[in-house]
Amino acid sequence: MAVDLTCPDVIVTEQDQCVRFPGGAELCVQTPVIAPDQYQVAKNLLTQANAALAPLAPVFSIVDAILAVKAAIDAIPDSLGPPPDPTKLAQALPALAEKVAALAALVPQLSVPFLVVDTIDVILLSLQGITTRLQILSAQQTRINAAIVKAAVQGNTSLAEVTECAQEILDGQIAALQQSASPIDSMVGVLNLFMGLIGLDSIPPLGALPADPADAIESLASAVEMLTRIRNAIPIP
């Protein structure tokens, strides 16, 4: 049977794609993949650009409002005449009202509740993901415990060594998961600053996860219940 030894073409994707910002600044793609394809390069650059562009939206809203104010001011001399012609001013005022109304979203009492709710949603999603992983680790712990008992009853030293190794690996996974959860309290601390701006009570810290997966799952369930209750009580304009 003939074997196809045709060497496939190797496509080297250019990694010099950049997004240019007002003022001349450039955001160029940074990808951890050694040999990314076109999709990986594009997706990575879009992710970076989205993170950089989002904070600029309020700035451009302010610029829009300033330009609308300038257009209204420029129309005032023509409206006074001679002869008086209020047409341009009348045309400029609706645009001015629209742009100024858009700035209302920057007022803390209107914008902060959305920020708080969205951030709590992200924290809840994170806690749910951690819970899912802990459930897997808890099942592994149950199997390891059964194997430890079996090794002790049978006097099986080989099985005992295997279970000891498995326990060490599981302990390392649990420790890594605990470390991944620790930044959540830092986020809660920052979130409490915004909670204070809109007159809401602070969110209690979640604290460190218990070492036992089953206990950690129970602790996370209480945290999820608390955060869900707080989230649902936040008034959204």
C-alpha positions as a LaTeX table, in Angstrom:
\begin{tabular}{lrrr}
\hline
Residue & $x$ (\AA) & $y$ (\AA) & $z$ (\AA) \\
\hline
Met1 & 0.00 & 0.00 & 0.00 \\
Ala2 & 1.44 & 3.33 & $-1.06$ \\
Val3 & 2.11 & 5.85 & 1.65 \\
Asp4 & 1.57 & 9.53 & 0.94 \\
Leu5 & 4.82 & 11.25 & 1.89 \\
Thr6 & 3.78 & 14.68 & 0.65 \\
Cys7 & 5.16 & 17.27 & 3.02 \\
Pro8 & 2.41 & 19.71 & 4.07 \\
Asp9 & 2.94 & 23.42 & 3.56 \\
Val10 & 3.99 & 25.27 & 6.70 \\
Ile11 & 2.33 & 28.66 & 7.05 \\
Val12 & 4.14 & 31.10 & 9.32 \\
Thr13 & 1.65 & 33.67 & 10.54 \\
Glu14 & 2.93 & 37.22 & 10.79 \\
Gln15 & 2.88 & 38.48 & 14.36 \\
Asp16 & 3.38 & 42.18 & 13.71 \\
Gln17 & $-0.32$ & 43.07 & 13.63 \\
Cys18 & $-1.07$ & 46.19 & 15.67 \\
Val19 & $-4.02$ & 48.42 & 16.51 \\
Arg20 & $-3.29$ & 52.15 & 16.35 \\
Phe21 & $-4.86$ & 54.41 & 18.98 \\
Pro22 & $-5.54$ & 58.16 & 18.89 \\
Gly23 & $-2.32$ & 59.98 & 19.64 \\
Gly24 & $-0.15$ & 57.45 & 17.81 \\
Ala25 & 0.09 & 54.70 & 20.43 \\
Glu26 & 0.08 & 51.14 & 19.10 \\
Leu27 & $-1.09$ & 47.91 & 20.67 \\
Cys28 & 0.66 & 44.96 & 19.03 \\
Val29 & $-0.22$ & 41.31 & 19.39 \\
Gln30 & 1.40 & 39.33 & 22.20 \\
Thr31 & 0.71 & 35.60 & 22.06 \\
Pro32 & 2.11 & 32.88 & 24.33 \\
Val33 & 1.81 & 30.31 & 21.51 \\
Ile34 & 5.14 & 29.57 & 19.83 \\
Ala35 & 3.69 & 29.03 & 16.36 \\
Pro36 & 0.18 & 30.52 & 16.35 \\
Asp37 & $-2.17$ & 30.26 & 13.39 \\
Gln38 & $-4.12$ & 33.19 & 11.96 \\
Tyr39 & $-7.08$ & 32.62 & 14.27 \\
Gln40 & $-4.92$ & 32.54 & 17.41 \\
Val41 & $-3.11$ & 35.74 & 16.41 \\
Ala42 & $-6.35$ & 37.56 & 15.59 \\
Lys43 & $-8.19$ & 36.37 & 18.69 \\
Asn44 & $-5.29$ & 37.34 & 20.95 \\
Leu45 & $-5.05$ & 40.82 & 19.45 \\
Leu46 & $-8.82$ & 41.31 & 19.68 \\
Thr47 & $-8.71$ & 40.31 & 23.35 \\
Gln48 & $-5.94$ & 42.81 & 24.07 \\
Ala49 & $-7.63$ & 45.55 & 22.04 \\
Asn50 & $-10.98$ & 45.00 & 23.76 \\
Ala51 & $-9.34$ & 45.36 & 27.18 \\
Ala52 & $-7.58$ & 48.55 & 26.08 \\
Leu53 & $-10.53$ & 50.15 & 24.26 \\
Ala54 & $-13.23$ & 49.60 & 26.87 \\
Pro55 & $-11.90$ & 52.22 & 29.36 \\
Leu56 & $-11.73$ & 54.80 & 26.53 \\
Ala57 & $-15.50$ & 54.79 & 25.94 \\
Pro58 & $-16.26$ & 57.37 & 28.70 \\
Val59 & $-13.51$ & 59.62 & 27.33 \\
Phe60 & $-15.09$ & 59.68 & 23.88 \\
Ser61 & $-18.53$ & 60.31 & 25.43 \\
Ile62 & $-17.08$ & 63.40 & 27.11 \\
Val63 & $-15.46$ & 64.51 & 23.83 \\
Asp64 & $-18.81$ & 64.08 & 22.05 \\
Ala65 & $-20.51$ & 66.25 & 24.67 \\
Ile66 & $-17.83$ & 68.94 & 24.38 \\
Leu67 & $-18.20$ & 69.03 & 20.58 \\
Ala68 & $-21.98$ & 69.29 & 20.94 \\
Val69 & $-21.59$ & 72.20 & 23.37 \\
Lys70 & $-19.21$ & 73.91 & 20.93 \\
Ala71 & $-21.70$ & 73.45 & 18.06 \\
Ala72 & $-24.47$ & 75.00 & 20.18 \\
Ile73 & $-22.25$ & 77.95 & 21.16 \\
Asp74 & $-21.21$ & 78.50 & 17.54 \\
Ala75 & $-24.89$ & 78.65 & 16.55 \\
Ile76 & $-25.74$ & 81.40 & 19.07 \\
Pro77 & $-24.42$ & 84.39 & 17.01 \\
Asp78 & $-26.49$ & 83.36 & 13.98 \\
Ser79 & $-29.58$ & 82.97 & 16.17 \\
Leu80 & $-29.19$ & 86.57 & 17.41 \\
Gly81 & $-28.74$ & 88.02 & 13.95 \\
Pro82 & $-29.15$ & 90.38 & 12.37 \\
Pro83 & $-31.39$ & 89.08 & 11.05 \\
Pro84 & $-32.22$ & 86.55 & 13.81 \\
Asp85 & $-32.04$ & 82.93 & 12.59 \\
Pro86 & $-32.56$ & 80.37 & 15.37 \\
Thr87 & $-32.51$ & 77.45 & 12.90 \\
Lys88 & $-28.91$ & 76.34 & 13.57 \\
Leu89 & $-29.31$ & 76.64 & 17.33 \\
Ala90 & $-32.54$ & 74.64 & 17.19 \\
Gln91 & $-30.74$ & 71.93 & 15.22 \\
Ala92 & $-27.80$ & 71.86 & 17.65 \\
Leu93 & $-29.83$ & 71.62 & 20.87 \\
Pro94 & $-31.24$ & 68.07 & 20.38 \\
Ala95 & $-27.73$ & 66.73 & 19.70 \\
Leu96 & $-26.45$ & 68.58 & 22.77 \\
Ala97 & $-29.20$ & 67.09 & 24.94 \\
Glu98 & $-28.43$ & 63.60 & 23.63 \\
Lys99 & $-24.68$ & 63.88 & 24.29 \\
Val100 & $-25.14$ & 65.35 & 27.76 \\
Ala101 & $-27.67$ & 62.63 & 28.62 \\
Ala102 & $-25.05$ & 60.03 & 27.68 \\
Leu103 & $-22.79$ & 61.48 & 30.37 \\
Ala104 & $-25.35$ & 60.52 & 33.00 \\
Ala105 & $-23.98$ & 56.99 & 32.77 \\
Leu106 & $-20.78$ & 58.30 & 34.37 \\
Val107 & $-22.59$ & 59.40 & 37.54 \\
Pro108 & $-21.66$ & 56.90 & 40.31 \\
Gln109 & $-25.26$ & 56.40 & 41.47 \\
Leu110 & $-26.20$ & 55.31 & 37.94 \\
Ser111 & $-23.08$ & 53.52 & 36.73 \\
Val112 & $-21.65$ & 51.88 & 39.86 \\
Pro113 & $-24.57$ & 49.46 & 40.45 \\
Phe114 & $-23.95$ & 47.92 & 37.02 \\
Leu115 & $-20.24$ & 47.60 & 37.80 \\
Val116 & $-20.96$ & 45.96 & 41.16 \\
Val117 & $-23.53$ & 43.53 & 39.74 \\
Asp118 & $-21.32$ & 42.54 & 36.80 \\
Thr119 & $-18.33$ & 42.01 & 39.08 \\
Ile120 & $-20.35$ & 39.89 & 41.49 \\
Asp121 & $-21.52$ & 37.83 & 38.50 \\
Val122 & $-17.88$ & 37.21 & 37.54 \\
Ile123 & $-17.04$ & 36.21 & 41.12 \\
Leu124 & $-20.03$ & 33.85 & 41.21 \\
Leu125 & $-18.91$ & 32.29 & 37.93 \\
Ser126 & $-15.43$ & 31.82 & 39.37 \\
Leu127 & $-16.78$ & 30.24 & 42.55 \\
Gln128 & $-18.96$ & 27.88 & 40.54 \\
Gly129 & $-15.93$ & 26.84 & 38.49 \\
Ile130 & $-13.88$ & 26.24 & 41.64 \\
Thr131 & $-16.75$ & 24.23 & 43.11 \\
Thr132 & $-16.87$ & 22.00 & 40.03 \\
Arg133 & $-13.15$ & 21.30 & 40.31 \\
Leu134 & $-13.44$ & 20.64 & 44.03 \\
Gln135 & $-16.22$ & 18.13 & 43.38 \\
Ile136 & $-13.85$ & 16.25 & 41.08 \\
Leu137 & $-11.07$ & 16.39 & 43.68 \\
Ser138 & $-13.49$ & 15.28 & 46.41 \\
Ala139 & $-14.39$ & 12.20 & 44.37 \\
Gln140 & $-10.68$ & 11.48 & 43.92 \\
Gln141 & $-10.18$ & 11.83 & 47.69 \\
Thr142 & $-12.95$ & 9.29 & 48.32 \\
Arg143 & $-11.27$ & 6.80 & 45.98 \\
Ile144 & $-7.87$ & 7.39 & 47.58 \\
Asn145 & $-9.31$ & 6.91 & 51.06 \\
Ala146 & $-10.86$ & 3.60 & 49.98 \\
Ala147 & $-7.54$ & 2.50 & 48.48 \\
Ile148 & $-5.69$ & 3.43 & 51.71 \\
Val149 & $-8.08$ & 1.30 & 53.75 \\
Lys150 & $-7.75$ & $-1.57$ & 51.28 \\
Ala151 & $-3.95$ & $-1.38$ & 51.36 \\
Ala152 & $-3.96$ & $-1.44$ & 55.17 \\
Val153 & $-6.34$ & $-4.40$ & 55.38 \\
Gln154 & $-4.44$ & $-6.44$ & 52.81 \\
Gly155 & $-1.01$ & $-5.34$ & 53.95 \\
Asn156 & $-0.28$ & $-4.35$ & 50.37 \\
Thr157 & 2.80 & $-2.12$ & 50.54 \\
Ser158 & 2.81 & $-1.47$ & 46.78 \\
Leu159 & $-0.75$ & $-0.17$ & 46.90 \\
Ala160 & 0.12 & 1.89 & 49.97 \\
Glu161 & 2.97 & 3.56 & 48.07 \\
Val162 & 0.67 & 4.28 & 45.13 \\
Thr163 & $-2.00$ & 5.81 & 47.37 \\
Glu164 & 0.62 & 7.90 & 49.16 \\
Cys165 & 1.80 & 9.29 & 45.84 \\
Ala166 & $-1.79$ & 9.89 & 44.72 \\
Gln167 & $-2.51$ & 11.75 & 47.97 \\
Glu168 & 0.51 & 14.00 & 47.51 \\
Ile169 & $-0.61$ & 14.86 & 43.98 \\
Leu170 & $-4.16$ & 15.54 & 45.18 \\
Asp171 & $-2.89$ & 17.74 & 48.03 \\
Gly172 & $-0.90$ & 19.74 & 45.49 \\
Gln173 & $-3.95$ & 20.21 & 43.28 \\
Ile174 & $-6.03$ & 21.37 & 46.24 \\
Ala175 & $-3.31$ & 23.81 & 47.34 \\
Ala176 & $-3.10$ & 25.23 & 43.80 \\
Leu177 & $-6.89$ & 25.62 & 43.71 \\
Gln178 & $-6.83$ & 27.42 & 47.06 \\
Gln179 & $-4.22$ & 29.85 & 45.73 \\
Ser180 & $-6.31$ & 30.51 & 42.62 \\
Ala181 & $-9.26$ & 31.43 & 44.87 \\
Ser182 & $-7.30$ & 33.80 & 47.12 \\
Pro183 & $-7.38$ & 36.82 & 44.72 \\
Ile184 & $-11.18$ & 36.84 & 44.97 \\
Asp185 & $-11.01$ & 38.47 & 48.40 \\
Ser186 & $-8.78$ & 41.19 & 46.95 \\
Met187 & $-11.44$ & 41.82 & 44.31 \\
Val188 & $-14.11$ & 41.90 & 47.03 \\
Gly189 & $-12.07$ & 44.54 & 48.87 \\
Val190 & $-11.98$ & 46.77 & 45.79 \\
Leu191 & $-15.66$ & 46.08 & 45.13 \\
Asn192 & $-16.52$ & 47.27 & 48.65 \\
Leu193 & $-15.11$ & 50.71 & 47.78 \\
Phe194 & $-17.73$ & 51.01 & 45.04 \\
Met195 & $-20.42$ & 49.57 & 47.30 \\
Gly196 & $-19.75$ & 52.47 & 49.68 \\
Leu197 & $-20.20$ & 55.01 & 46.86 \\
Ile198 & $-23.80$ & 53.95 & 46.38 \\
Gly199 & $-24.58$ & 53.49 & 50.08 \\
Leu200 & $-24.53$ & 49.69 & 50.20 \\
Asp201 & $-23.11$ & 47.52 & 52.96 \\
Ser202 & $-19.72$ & 45.90 & 52.42 \\
Ile203 & $-19.42$ & 42.30 & 51.27 \\
Pro204 & $-17.82$ & 40.09 & 53.96 \\
Pro205 & $-14.50$ & 38.50 & 52.91 \\
Leu206 & $-14.80$ & 34.92 & 51.74 \\
Gly207 & $-11.69$ & 33.77 & 53.60 \\
Ala208 & $-9.36$ & 30.88 & 52.82 \\
Leu209 & $-10.79$ & 27.61 & 51.57 \\
Pro210 & $-10.66$ & 24.63 & 53.95 \\
Ala211 & $-8.09$ & 21.98 & 53.06 \\
Asp212 & $-10.70$ & 19.23 & 52.85 \\
Pro213 & $-12.51$ & 19.36 & 49.46 \\
Ala214 & $-15.90$ & 18.49 & 50.99 \\
Asp215 & $-15.58$ & 21.28 & 53.57 \\
Ala216 & $-14.41$ & 23.69 & 50.88 \\
Ile217 & $-17.46$ & 22.87 & 48.74 \\
Glu218 & $-19.74$ & 23.60 & 51.69 \\
Ser219 & $-17.93$ & 26.89 & 52.36 \\
Leu220 & $-18.24$ & 27.92 & 48.73 \\
Ala221 & $-21.95$ & 27.07 & 48.69 \\
Ser222 & $-22.46$ & 29.50 & 51.60 \\
Ala223 & $-20.44$ & 32.18 & 49.80 \\
Val224 & $-22.43$ & 31.73 & 46.59 \\
Glu225 & $-25.70$ & 31.99 & 48.51 \\
Met226 & $-24.52$ & 35.17 & 50.26 \\
Leu227 & $-23.27$ & 36.84 & 47.06 \\
Thr228 & $-26.42$ & 35.90 & 45.16 \\
Arg229 & $-28.56$ & 37.47 & 47.88 \\
Ile230 & $-26.47$ & 40.66 & 47.83 \\
Arg231 & $-26.51$ & 40.79 & 44.04 \\
Asn232 & $-30.29$ & 40.47 & 43.84 \\
Ala233 & $-30.75$ & 43.23 & 46.43 \\
Ile234 & $-28.73$ & 45.83 & 44.50 \\
Pro235 & $-31.06$ & 48.38 & 42.87 \\
Ile236 & $-30.41$ & 48.71 & 39.14 \\
Pro237 & $-31.50$ & 52.06 & 37.64 \\
\hline
\end{tabular}
